[in-house]
Amino acid sequence: DLNFADSKPITVQLWARIKDPNCAVADPVCMILSNLTHIFNNSVRVFSDLTAEGITLNTIVTIFCNESYNNKGANLHYLGPLISNLSQIEDARKQLLDHDNPVTISKLLAFTDYQTSHVRRGGIIGALRNCCFDSSSHEWLLSEENGIDILPRLLLPLAGPTPSDMEPEEIEKLPVDLQYLDDDKKIEPDPDLRKMLIESIHQLCSTKAGREIIRLRNAYPILKELHKSETDIGLKLACENVVDILIKKEGCG
């Protein structure tokens, strides 16, 4: 039970239940904390409370990524939306975008195509989208050698099977994870999540360095095929907008 006589904020008491690997009610507590941060001002308050106790995004992400963390069978999926909500805050985002410590955000990349939980998958896609609004980190986010190589993880959920008429040399230009996808490869079924993925790529196109890397990694064919199959008119237009940016020649100046 929560101890309301405890001098610590209720948000910190809630986190203590999530952190406890033997807490049988960790999942509903996760949902409560996630719901509390849905509104931005509340998210700021929760982040402030947690920060004052030394609880960082790395702390939350580490527990989130340990799928067997809770001994009572709690899955902690709602830490995904919590991470997404907190990543709206600039100081929280800085923790994810720490160029000297890329481990925290790198741990999240695999969850963009996580099939076991829509909640977990959607939360992390939302967090990564928020990170893509930081234009000063675009080159680092996209870089294979000196960054976290985010593009394949944003494109993979948007990709279906590799088209049979796609030339081998075009396939070889794609990131390795997107080459020769099987016939049973499915595109992300949730339009809201597809929207966030497209928005993320669109944001990464807002800088010249970002556009150049995305072109070099041959994202165009994936987005072209997505556009063909997309049934949502708004998403079809959003996809067109990104494609138009990628096929447009840069000015010489």
N, C-alpha and C positions, 0 to 999 in steps of 0.2 A: 504494500500500500504506500501511497505517497504520504509523506510526513509534512502536513501543512504548517506544523510548528517550526519546521526547518527554516533557517534564515536564508538559505539559498533560493534563487528564483525557481519558479515552477518548471521553467524550461530546462534548467540544469538538473532538476530532480527527474524529469522525464528522460533526459539523456542518460542519466545514471542507470535507469532501467534497461535502456537499449544496450548500454555498454556491458551490463551484467550477462554473461553467457548462459546463466542458469535462470534467467527471467522468463517465465512461461507466458507473460503478456506483452512481450517485446513488440510483436507485430501491431496490436492496436495502439500501443504507445508510439510506434513509428508513424502510424497514420495520423495521430493527434498532432505530433510535432510537424509533420508535413503540412497538415491543414493550417496550423498556426502560421506557417511561413508563406501561405498562398498569397497574402496581401503584402506588398513591398514593405510598407512601414513596419508591419509585424516581423517580417523577415530580418529587417535591420535590428530590431530589438532582440530577437532570438540570437542572431549572430553576435551581437554585443555581449549578451549573457554568456554564451558559450566561450567566446574569446577571453572574457575575464577569468574563466576557469581553466584557460590553457588548452581548450578544445579547438583544434584547427580542422580545416578541410581535409588535411592528410589523415587525421585521426578518424574522421567519418568515412572517408574513402577506403581506408585500410580495413575497417570492419565490414563495410559494404561489399568489398571484393572477396572477403572470406565467406563463401557460401555455406560453410558448415560451422560458422562462428557460434551460433546459438545451440546449446545442448538440448533444448526443449522443443526443437522442431520449428522455431520461428524462422521465416525466410528473409525478413528484413528488406523486402522488395521496396518498401516505401521510403527507404533511405535515398533511392534514386530521385524521386520528386523533391525530397528535402535538399539534396545537393543542387538540383536544378534551381530551386527557389533561392537558395543562398547565393548561387552564382550570379544572380541579378545585381548583387552588391559589389561595388568596385573593389573594396578591400578583400572580399572573399575571392573574387575573380583573380586578384593578384597572386593568391596562394596557388591557384590552379595554373597560372601562367608564369610561374617562377622559372625563368630560363636556366637558372643554376640547379634547379631540382625538378626535372621533367617527369619524375617517377609518378607523382600524384595523378596528373592528367593522363599519362600513358596507361595507367591501370584501367582507366575508364573506357578506352577505345574499343575493346572487344565487345562491349555491351550494346553497341549500336545495332548489332545483328543478333542479339540474344533472344532466342525463341521461347525460352521457358516462361518468361514473364513480360507482358506488355507494359506493366507499370515500371519495372526496372529499366527496360529498354527505352521507354519514352522519357523517363527522368534523365537518363544520361544523354540522349540526343538533345534534350532541352538545355542541359548544362553546356554541352559542346557548342551549341548554337550561340549561347550567351557569350562564350569565350571568343567566338568568331567576330563579335562586334568590336573587339579590341584590335584596331588596324595596325597598331605598332607591333603586334605579335604575329601578323599574318605570315611573314616569311619563316619564322620559327615554327609555327604550327604546320606549315606545309613542307618544310625541308625534310628530306630523307636522311641526310648526313648529320646535320647539326640541330635537328628539331624533333618533332614527334610524328611526322608523316601522317597527318590527319586525313588527307584526301581519300585514300582507299577505304577508310572506315566510314566516311560519309557517302561514298559512291556505292559500296557493296549492297546496302539495303535497297538501293534504287535500281539495281541491275537484275535483269532476268537472265535466262540462258544465253550463252554466246550465240549470236546469229549465225546460221549455217553459211550465209553468203559473205561473212566478214573475212577479209583477206588476212592470211597469217601474219603479214608484216604489220597490219593495223593492230592485230591482237597483241603482238609482241611489244607494241608501244604502250600498252596499258600497264598499270601497276600489277605486279605478280598475282595478287589476290583476286584480280578481276579477269584474269586470262582463262579461257577455256572453261567457263562455268557450265555445270551439268544441266541437262534438260529439266531437272526437277527444282532448279533454283527459282525461288519465288521473290517477287518484288514486295517490299514492305506493304502489308495490306491496309494499314491505318492511314487515311489521307492526312490526318493532322501530323503524324510523324513524317510522312513524305514531305509535307509542307515545311517542317522545321529543317529537314535535311537540305532541301532546295534553298531555303533561306540562308542556311549556313554557307553553302557554296557561293551564293550570291554575295554575301558579305565578304567572303574571301576574294571576290573579284573586284572589290572596291579599291584595291591598291594595284599598281602596275606590277609589282613583284609577285603578288598573288595571282594575277591574270596570267603572267608569263609561266609560272610553275604549273598552273592548272592546264594550260594549253600543252605544255611540254609533256605532262603526264597523260595526255590524250583522253581527257574527260568527255570530250564532245560526243563520241559514239555512244557512250552510256546514256547521256542525256537525250540524244537523238532517239534512241530506242525507247526510253522512258516516255518521251513525248508521243510516240506512236501509240503506245498502249494506255496512256493516261486518259481516264474518263471524266475526271473532275475538271471543269472548265477553268476554274481559278488556278489550279495547279498546272494545267496545260500552259496557261499564259505565263505563270511564274517560270516554268521550264524554258519557254521561248525566250524570256528575258535574259536568262543566263546564257543560253545558246547564242543569242544575238551579241552578247558581250564577248564571248569567246571567239566568234568567227570574224568580229570586227578588227580591222587592221589598226594598229596603234599609230598615232601621229609621229612624225619624225622628230618633232620638237620635244 
